[in-house]
Amino acid sequence: MNIKNTLKADAKKQGKRLASNRPEDERLSIGSSFAYGFQHVLTMYGGIIAVPLIVGQAAGLSPADIGILIAAALFMGGLATLLQTIGIPFFGSQLPLVQGVSFASVATMVAIVSGGGGLPAVFGAVIVSAAIGLLIAPVFSKIVRFFPPVVTGTVITTIGLTLMPVAANWAMGGNRTAENYGSMANIGLAAVTLVLVLLLSKVGSATISRLSILLAMVGGTIIAVVTGMADFSKVGQGPIAAFPTPFHLGAPTFEVAAIISMVIVVLVILTETMADILAVGEIVGTKVDSKRIAAGLRADMGSSLVAPIFGSFTQSAFAQNVGLVAVTKIKSRYVVAAGGVILVILGLLPVMGRVVAAVPTAVLGGAGIVLFGTVAASGIRTLAKVEYKNNMNLIIVAASIGFGMIPIAAPTFYDQFPSWFSTIFHSGISSAAVMAILLNLLFNHLKAGNSENQSVFVAGTGRVIREEDLKCLEHGDRFENGKLIDCDGKEVPVQSSEKASDH
């Protein structure tokens, strides 16, 4: 009996050692963790405050109440990030994923607000839809076996490509109604930031190279201050500290139409978050199974369920931070957890949030070009592992990426479609994911009806030699400098197909 217990204890210790060998479990010093974590915060700050800003303006809130929405978004984003990275039983993928308010829900929430329901109806719809998402998360995670490299590579590539318009918009100034939107000053500032990122990445010091995004953004901001393009005068306006008050903007109300539309949004968020989990798992080089995906999706939905209490909305993983992991090669989940702590502090200290908010959007745009491009490059690297010979994988990649680019190239493409359809496919990421999954099922799982020469796309996927040609070769034949040489070293004449047909 003692031997059996000893073996069990040894097995448990071995399991712990194996778990500690995961790349994402690396622990850095506290200073380094918070430095790299702050870099993550700067990368996603513009995205996380955009949603409460848009929804608050649509709801007709005062600047003070919009400030409360923004603080709540930062506070909940930080808590959700800690849940996702540190994790508790059944909740959290324990991967370096930053969480925040999902942009996928903006159009639906604005529609609910504009329809007369106001923010209370939005809060109610988020609570119910998140509860439904929490229930279906385990089922959703089971489809991971339908995510081979041909699917994950396609989705990761699409994530990067769909984010490029965001980087371009930031580089132009971020505010399309501003007079200086698209000015040479904004684009020049973005270009300087981009050049700083590239130069700092080339520096021999590993620490400077890994902090290249943060240092470039600090450098870009200093240049903006000197040239009068950054305004920190409003940093001192407003409270220094404030705690999000539960239901400060009204208790939730529950409207059937609002709930149904938000459930569709939650399905999109689950798809995008699963894609981000798979993407960051690929970049980190760690195992991602259905249990881990389910835990990550539960963290998403669990934090979304709690968010309306503090005045926030649906939470999801931020794809731009996946790109930062790829750029910096810092794979530690504790670094992102440090970023979560910073987000919580920003939510409790609005003055700190105002400092970060003063960073010019054009600076974010310069850094975003590298970040989002790196996500796409990571997807391409995954696609390079895919086997393209005698199968339909090339058309799966081509059709899925093309389908994912439709809403990016033509944002109004789905305007005339039913609302439930346009909600799902208006996202290039979910469009590509749905198409890639379906085509992978059609061509690689449901093989009935497939032929050896399935389409013209297969013909160009690899070098092919006919069996009849092989039969003509003799033992010792070899090719040298483009000539066929026999075993005696003599050249064997090669006739063209036209001459051969004349005989």
C-alpha positions as CSV (number, residue, x, y, z in Angstrom):
1,M,0.0,0.0,0.0
2,N,2.9,2.4,0.9
3,I,4.5,1.6,-2.5
4,K,1.3,2.5,-4.3
5,N,0.9,5.8,-2.4
6,T,4.6,6.6,-3.2
7,L,4.0,5.9,-6.9
8,K,0.9,8.2,-6.9
9,A,2.9,11.0,-5.1
10,D,5.7,10.6,-7.7
11,A,3.3,10.8,-10.6
12,K,1.7,13.9,-9.1
13,K,5.1,15.6,-8.7
14,Q,5.9,14.6,-12.3
15,G,2.7,16.1,-13.5
16,K,3.5,19.4,-11.7
17,R,6.9,19.4,-13.2
18,L,5.5,18.9,-16.7
19,A,2.9,21.7,-16.1
20,S,5.6,24.0,-14.9
21,N,7.5,23.5,-18.2
22,R,4.8,25.2,-20.2
23,P,6.2,28.3,-22.0
24,E,3.3,30.4,-20.7
25,D,4.2,29.6,-17.0
26,E,7.5,31.4,-17.2
27,R,7.9,34.0,-14.4
28,L,9.8,37.2,-14.9
29,S,10.8,39.8,-12.3
30,I,8.1,42.0,-11.0
31,G,9.6,45.1,-12.7
32,S,9.8,43.3,-16.1
33,S,6.3,41.8,-15.8
34,F,4.8,45.2,-15.2
35,A,6.8,46.9,-17.9
36,Y,5.8,44.3,-20.5
37,G,2.2,44.3,-19.0
38,F,2.0,48.1,-19.5
39,Q,3.0,47.6,-23.1
40,H,0.0,45.3,-23.5
41,V,-2.3,47.9,-21.9
42,L,-1.1,50.6,-24.3
43,T,-1.6,48.3,-27.3
44,M,-5.3,47.7,-26.5
45,Y,-6.2,50.9,-24.6
46,G,-7.7,52.6,-27.7
47,G,-9.9,49.6,-28.4
48,I,-11.2,49.2,-24.9
49,I,-12.3,52.8,-24.4
50,A,-13.8,53.1,-27.9
51,V,-16.8,50.9,-27.1
52,P,-18.1,52.7,-23.9
53,L,-17.4,56.0,-25.7
54,I,-19.5,55.1,-28.7
55,V,-22.3,53.5,-26.7
56,G,-22.3,56.3,-24.2
57,Q,-22.7,58.9,-26.9
58,A,-25.5,57.0,-28.5
59,A,-27.3,56.8,-25.2
60,G,-26.9,60.6,-24.7
61,L,-24.9,60.3,-21.5
62,S,-23.1,63.3,-20.0
63,P,-19.3,63.4,-20.2
64,A,-19.2,62.4,-16.5
65,D,-21.3,59.3,-17.1
66,I,-19.3,58.4,-20.2
67,G,-16.3,58.6,-18.0
68,I,-17.9,56.1,-15.6
69,L,-18.5,53.7,-18.5
70,I,-14.9,54.0,-19.5
71,A,-13.7,53.4,-15.9
72,A,-16.0,50.4,-15.7
73,A,-14.7,49.0,-19.0
74,L,-11.1,49.3,-17.7
75,F,-11.9,47.8,-14.3
76,M,-13.8,44.8,-15.7
77,G,-11.2,44.3,-18.5
78,G,-8.6,44.0,-15.8
79,L,-10.6,41.5,-13.7
80,A,-11.5,39.5,-16.8
81,T,-7.8,39.4,-17.8
82,L,-6.8,38.1,-14.4
83,L,-9.5,35.4,-14.6
84,Q,-8.3,34.4,-18.1
85,T,-4.6,34.3,-17.3
86,I,-4.4,33.1,-13.7
87,G,-7.5,31.0,-13.8
88,I,-9.7,29.2,-11.3
89,P,-11.1,25.7,-11.6
90,F,-13.2,25.6,-14.9
91,F,-12.5,29.2,-15.7
92,G,-9.5,30.7,-17.5
93,S,-7.4,29.3,-20.3
94,Q,-4.2,30.2,-18.4
95,L,-2.8,31.8,-21.6
96,P,-1.4,35.3,-22.2
97,L,-4.7,36.8,-23.4
98,V,-5.8,40.3,-22.6
99,Q,-9.6,40.7,-22.1
100,G,-11.7,43.7,-22.7
101,V,-15.0,45.0,-24.0
102,S,-15.8,43.3,-27.3
103,F,-16.1,45.6,-30.3
104,A,-18.3,42.9,-32.0
105,S,-21.3,44.0,-29.8
106,V,-21.1,47.8,-30.6
107,A,-23.6,47.9,-33.5
108,T,-26.1,45.7,-31.6
109,M,-25.9,47.7,-28.4
110,V,-26.3,51.0,-30.3
111,A,-29.4,49.6,-32.0
112,I,-30.8,48.5,-28.6
113,V,-30.1,52.0,-27.1
114,S,-31.5,53.8,-30.2
115,G,-34.6,51.5,-30.1
116,G,-35.7,53.0,-26.8
117,G,-34.4,50.4,-24.5
118,G,-31.6,52.5,-23.2
119,L,-28.6,51.2,-21.3
120,P,-30.7,49.1,-18.9
121,A,-31.9,47.0,-21.8
122,V,-28.3,46.5,-23.0
123,F,-27.3,45.4,-19.5
124,G,-30.1,42.9,-19.3
125,A,-29.4,41.5,-22.8
126,V,-25.7,41.1,-21.9
127,I,-26.5,39.3,-18.7
128,V,-28.9,36.7,-20.3
129,S,-26.8,36.2,-23.4
130,A,-23.6,35.7,-21.3
131,A,-25.5,33.1,-19.2
132,I,-26.5,31.2,-22.4
133,G,-22.9,31.5,-23.6
134,L,-21.6,30.1,-20.3
135,L,-23.9,27.1,-20.7
136,I,-22.9,26.3,-24.3
137,A,-19.1,27.0,-23.9
138,P,-18.3,23.2,-23.3
139,V,-20.2,22.3,-26.5
140,F,-18.5,25.0,-28.4
141,S,-15.1,23.9,-27.3
142,K,-15.7,20.3,-28.7
143,I,-15.2,21.5,-32.3
144,V,-11.5,22.0,-31.7
145,R,-10.8,18.8,-33.6
146,F,-12.2,20.6,-36.7
147,F,-9.5,23.2,-36.3
148,P,-6.4,21.6,-38.1
149,P,-3.6,23.9,-39.3
150,V,-5.5,24.6,-42.5
151,V,-8.3,26.2,-40.4
152,T,-6.2,27.8,-37.6
153,G,-3.7,29.2,-40.1
154,T,-6.5,30.7,-42.1
155,V,-8.2,32.2,-39.1
156,I,-5.0,33.6,-37.6
157,T,-4.0,35.2,-41.0
158,T,-7.5,36.7,-41.3
159,I,-7.3,38.1,-37.7
160,G,-4.1,40.0,-38.7
161,L,-5.5,41.2,-42.0
162,T,-8.8,42.4,-40.6
163,L,-7.0,44.4,-38.0
164,M,-5.0,46.4,-40.5
165,P,-7.8,48.9,-41.2
166,V,-7.8,49.6,-37.5
167,A,-4.1,50.4,-37.6
168,A,-4.6,52.6,-40.7
169,N,-7.4,54.5,-39.0
170,W,-5.3,55.0,-35.9
171,A,-2.4,56.2,-38.0
172,M,-4.7,58.8,-39.7
173,G,-5.8,60.1,-36.3
174,G,-8.6,57.8,-35.2
175,N,-11.4,60.4,-35.3
176,R,-12.9,60.5,-38.9
177,T,-14.7,63.8,-38.1
178,A,-11.6,65.7,-37.0
179,E,-10.1,68.3,-39.4
180,N,-6.7,66.8,-39.2
181,Y,-7.9,63.2,-39.9
182,G,-5.5,61.7,-42.5
183,S,-3.1,64.7,-42.3
184,M,0.6,64.3,-43.1
185,A,1.3,65.2,-39.5
186,N,-0.7,62.3,-38.1
187,I,0.6,59.8,-40.7
188,G,4.2,61.2,-40.2
189,L,3.9,60.6,-36.5
190,A,2.7,57.1,-37.1
191,A,5.6,56.5,-39.5
192,V,8.1,57.8,-37.0
193,T,6.7,55.4,-34.3
194,L,6.9,52.6,-36.8
195,V,10.5,53.4,-37.6
196,L,11.3,53.5,-33.9
197,V,9.8,50.1,-33.4
198,L,11.9,48.6,-36.2
199,L,15.2,50.3,-35.0
200,L,14.7,49.3,-31.4
201,S,13.9,45.8,-32.4
202,K,17.3,45.6,-34.1
203,V,19.1,46.8,-30.9
204,G,21.5,44.1,-29.5
205,S,19.9,44.3,-26.0
206,A,17.2,41.7,-25.6
207,T,15.3,43.8,-23.0
208,I,15.2,46.9,-25.3
209,S,14.2,44.8,-28.3
210,R,11.3,43.2,-26.3
211,L,10.2,46.6,-25.1
212,S,10.5,48.1,-28.5
213,I,6.7,48.7,-28.8
214,L,6.5,50.5,-25.4
215,L,9.6,52.5,-25.9
216,A,8.6,53.5,-29.5
217,M,5.2,54.7,-28.2
218,V,6.9,56.7,-25.4
219,G,9.3,58.2,-28.0
220,G,6.4,58.9,-30.4
221,T,4.4,60.6,-27.6
222,I,7.4,62.8,-26.6
223,I,7.7,63.9,-30.3
224,A,4.0,64.6,-30.3
225,V,4.3,66.8,-27.2
226,V,7.2,68.7,-28.6
227,T,5.3,69.3,-31.9
228,G,2.1,70.2,-30.2
229,M,0.2,67.1,-31.3
230,A,-0.4,65.7,-27.8
231,D,-2.5,67.4,-25.1
232,F,-2.0,66.5,-21.5
233,S,-3.8,69.5,-20.1
234,K,-7.0,67.6,-19.2
235,V,-5.1,65.0,-17.1
236,G,-5.8,66.9,-13.9
237,Q,-9.5,67.4,-14.6
238,G,-11.9,65.0,-12.8
239,P,-11.5,62.7,-9.7
240,I,-8.2,61.0,-9.0
241,A,-9.8,57.8,-7.6
242,A,-13.3,56.3,-8.0
243,F,-14.8,52.8,-7.5
244,P,-17.4,51.6,-10.1
245,T,-20.7,51.8,-8.3
246,P,-23.0,48.8,-9.0
247,F,-25.9,49.7,-11.3
248,H,-25.0,53.3,-11.3
249,L,-26.5,53.8,-14.7
250,G,-29.7,51.9,-14.0
251,A,-30.8,48.3,-13.1
252,P,-31.0,45.9,-16.0
253,T,-34.3,45.4,-17.9
254,F,-35.0,42.3,-20.1
255,E,-36.4,42.7,-23.6
256,V,-36.8,39.6,-25.8
257,A,-35.7,41.2,-29.0
258,A,-32.6,42.7,-27.4
259,I,-31.7,39.4,-25.8
260,I,-32.0,37.5,-29.1
261,S,-29.8,39.9,-31.0
262,M,-27.2,39.8,-28.2
263,V,-27.2,36.0,-28.2
264,I,-26.1,36.1,-31.8
265,V,-23.3,38.5,-30.9
266,V,-22.2,36.1,-28.1
267,L,-21.9,33.3,-30.7
268,V,-19.6,35.6,-32.7
269,I,-17.6,36.5,-29.6
270,L,-17.2,32.8,-28.7
271,T,-16.0,32.1,-32.3
272,E,-13.5,35.0,-32.2
273,T,-12.2,34.2,-28.7
274,M,-11.7,30.5,-29.6
275,A,-9.7,31.7,-32.7
276,D,-7.6,33.9,-30.4
277,I,-7.0,31.1,-28.0
278,L,-5.9,28.8,-30.8
279,A,-3.8,31.6,-32.3
280,V,-1.9,32.5,-29.0
281,G,-1.5,28.8,-28.3
282,E,0.2,28.4,-31.7
283,I,2.4,31.4,-31.1
284,V,3.4,30.4,-27.5
285,G,4.0,26.8,-28.6
286,T,1.8,25.1,-26.0
287,K,-0.9,22.5,-26.1
288,V,-4.5,23.7,-26.4
289,D,-7.2,21.1,-26.1
290,S,-11.0,21.3,-25.8
291,K,-10.9,21.5,-22.0
292,R,-8.6,24.5,-22.1
293,I,-10.7,26.2,-24.8
294,A,-13.9,25.6,-22.7
295,A,-12.2,27.1,-19.6
296,G,-11.2,30.2,-21.7
297,L,-14.7,30.6,-23.1
298,R,-16.2,30.3,-19.6
299,A,-13.9,33.1,-18.4
300,D,-15.2,35.2,-21.3
301,M,-18.8,34.5,-20.5
302,G,-18.4,34.6,-16.7
303,S,-16.8,38.0,-16.8
304,S,-19.5,39.2,-19.3
305,L,-22.2,38.0,-16.9
306,V,-20.7,40.2,-14.1
307,A,-19.8,43.2,-16.2
308,P,-23.2,44.9,-16.4
309,I,-23.3,45.1,-12.6
310,F,-20.4,47.6,-12.8
311,G,-21.7,49.3,-15.9
312,S,-19.7,47.4,-18.6
313,F,-20.5,45.0,-21.5
314,T,-19.5,41.7,-23.1
315,Q,-15.9,40.7,-22.7
316,S,-13.6,39.0,-25.2
317,A,-9.9,38.4,-26.0
318,F,-8.1,41.2,-27.8
319,A,-6.5,40.0,-31.0
320,Q,-4.0,42.9,-31.2
321,N,-2.4,41.6,-28.0
322,V,-1.9,38.2,-29.6
323,G,0.3,40.1,-32.1
324,L,2.3,41.7,-29.2
325,V,3.1,38.2,-27.8
326,A,4.4,37.2,-31.3
327,V,6.5,40.4,-31.6
328,T,8.1,40.4,-28.2
329,K,8.4,36.6,-27.8
330,I,7.3,37.2,-24.1
331,K,5.0,34.2,-23.7
332,S,4.4,34.5,-19.9
333,R,0.8,34.6,-18.8
334,Y,1.9,36.4,-15.7
335,V,3.1,39.4,-17.8
336,V,-0.4,39.7,-19.2
337,A,-1.8,39.3,-15.6
338,A,0.3,42.3,-14.6
339,G,-1.4,44.1,-17.5
340,G,-4.7,43.1,-15.9
341,V,-3.6,44.6,-12.6
342,I,-2.7,47.8,-14.4
343,L,-6.2,47.9,-16.0
344,V,-7.9,47.4,-12.7
345,I,-5.8,50.3,-11.3
346,L,-6.7,52.5,-14.3
347,G,-10.3,51.7,-13.6
348,L,-10.0,52.7,-10.0
349,L,-7.7,55.7,-10.7
350,P,-9.3,57.7,-13.6
351,V,-6.4,60.2,-13.5
352,M,-4.0,57.4,-14.7
353,G,-6.5,56.5,-17.4
354,R,-6.5,60.1,-18.6
355,V,-2.7,60.0,-18.9
356,V,-2.8,56.9,-21.1
357,A,-5.7,58.4,-23.0
358,A,-3.6,61.4,-23.9
359,V,-1.2,59.2,-26.0
360,P,-2.0,60.3,-29.6
361,T,-3.9,57.8,-31.7
362,A,-1.4,58.1,-34.5
363,V,1.3,56.7,-32.2
364,L,-0.9,53.6,-31.7
365,G,-1.3,53.4,-35.4
366,G,2.4,53.2,-36.1
367,A,2.8,50.4,-33.5
368,G,-0.3,48.7,-34.7
369,I,1.0,48.1,-38.2
370,V,3.8,45.9,-36.8
371,L,1.5,44.2,-34.3
372,F,-1.3,43.3,-36.6
373,G,1.1,42.4,-39.4
374,T,2.8,40.0,-37.1
375,V,-0.5,38.2,-36.4
376,A,-1.0,37.7,-40.1
377,A,2.6,36.5,-40.5
378,S,2.1,34.0,-37.7
379,G,-0.9,32.6,-39.6
380,I,1.1,32.4,-42.8
381,R,3.7,30.4,-40.9
382,T,1.0,28.0,-39.7
383,L,-0.3,27.6,-43.3
384,A,3.3,26.7,-44.4
385,K,2.9,23.5,-42.4
386,V,-0.2,22.5,-44.3
387,E,0.0,19.7,-46.9
388,Y,-1.4,20.9,-50.2
389,K,-0.7,17.9,-52.5
390,N,-3.7,16.0,-53.9
391,N,-6.2,17.7,-51.7
392,M,-8.4,20.7,-51.5
393,N,-6.6,22.6,-48.8
394,L,-5.5,25.4,-51.1
395,I,-9.1,26.2,-52.1
396,I,-10.1,26.0,-48.4
397,V,-7.5,28.7,-47.6
398,A,-8.3,30.8,-50.7
399,A,-12.1,30.8,-50.2
400,S,-12.0,31.4,-46.5
401,I,-9.5,34.3,-46.5
402,G,-11.4,35.8,-49.5
403,F,-14.7,35.4,-47.6
404,G,-13.2,37.0,-44.5
405,M,-11.9,40.0,-46.5
406,I,-15.4,40.8,-47.9
407,P,-16.6,42.9,-44.9
408,I,-13.2,44.6,-44.7
409,A,-13.1,45.5,-48.4
410,A,-16.8,46.4,-48.5
411,P,-18.2,47.2,-45.0
412,T,-21.8,47.7,-46.4
413,F,-21.8,44.3,-48.2
414,Y,-24.2,42.7,-45.7
415,D,-26.4,45.7,-45.1
416,Q,-29.4,44.2,-47.0
417,F,-29.1,40.8,-45.4
418,P,-31.2,39.7,-42.3
419,S,-29.9,41.3,-39.2
420,W,-28.9,37.9,-37.6
421,F,-26.8,37.1,-40.7
422,S,-25.1,40.4,-41.0
423,T,-24.3,40.4,-37.3
424,I,-22.3,37.1,-37.7
425,F,-20.7,37.8,-41.0
426,H,-20.0,41.5,-40.6
427,S,-16.9,40.3,-38.7
428,G,-14.2,39.2,-41.0
429,I,-12.8,36.9,-38.4
430,S,-16.0,35.0,-37.8
431,S,-16.7,34.9,-41.5
432,A,-13.3,33.3,-42.3
433,A,-13.7,30.9,-39.3
434,V,-17.2,29.7,-40.3
435,M,-16.1,29.3,-44.0
436,A,-12.9,27.5,-43.1
437,I,-14.7,25.1,-40.7
438,L,-17.4,24.3,-43.2
439,L,-15.0,23.8,-46.1
440,N,-12.7,21.6,-44.0
441,L,-15.7,19.5,-43.1
442,L,-16.8,19.3,-46.7
443,F,-13.5,18.4,-48.3
444,N,-11.5,16.7,-45.5
445,H,-14.1,14.9,-43.4
446,L,-17.0,14.2,-45.7
447,K,-14.9,12.6,-48.4
448,A,-17.8,10.9,-50.3
449,G,-17.8,12.1,-53.9
450,N,-14.1,13.3,-53.8
451,S,-12.0,12.3,-56.8
452,E,-8.3,12.1,-57.2
453,N,-8.3,15.2,-59.5
454,Q,-10.7,17.3,-57.5
455,S,-10.3,20.6,-59.2
456,V,-8.0,22.9,-61.1
457,F,-6.7,24.2,-57.8
458,V,-5.1,20.8,-57.1
459,A,-3.0,20.8,-60.3
460,G,-0.7,23.6,-59.2
461,T,-0.2,22.5,-55.6
462,G,2.9,20.4,-56.1
463,R,5.4,18.7,-58.6
464,V,3.9,15.6,-60.2
465,I,5.5,13.0,-62.5
466,R,3.5,10.5,-64.4
467,E,3.8,6.7,-63.7
468,E,4.4,6.1,-67.5
469,D,7.5,8.4,-67.3
470,L,8.9,6.5,-64.4
471,K,8.6,3.2,-66.3
472,C,10.9,4.6,-69.0
473,L,13.8,5.1,-66.6
474,E,16.4,2.5,-66.1
475,H,18.6,1.6,-63.1
476,G,21.4,4.2,-62.7
477,D,19.7,7.0,-64.6
478,R,20.1,10.4,-63.1
479,F,19.7,14.1,-63.9
480,E,22.8,16.4,-64.0
481,N,22.6,20.1,-65.0
482,G,19.2,19.6,-66.6
483,K,20.4,16.5,-68.6
484,L,19.4,12.8,-68.2
485,I,22.5,10.7,-67.8
486,D,22.5,6.9,-67.8
487,C,24.6,4.5,-65.6
488,D,27.5,4.7,-68.1
489,G,27.7,8.5,-68.0
490,K,26.1,9.0,-71.4
491,E,23.4,11.6,-72.1
492,V,20.0,10.2,-72.9
493,P,18.2,12.3,-75.6
494,V,15.0,13.8,-74.5
495,Q,12.3,14.4,-77.1
496,S,9.7,17.1,-76.9
497,S,6.1,15.9,-76.6
498,E,5.4,17.2,-80.2
499,K,8.1,15.1,-81.8
500,A,7.1,12.1,-79.7
501,S,3.6,12.3,-81.0
502,D,4.8,12.3,-84.6
503,H,6.4,8.8,-84.2
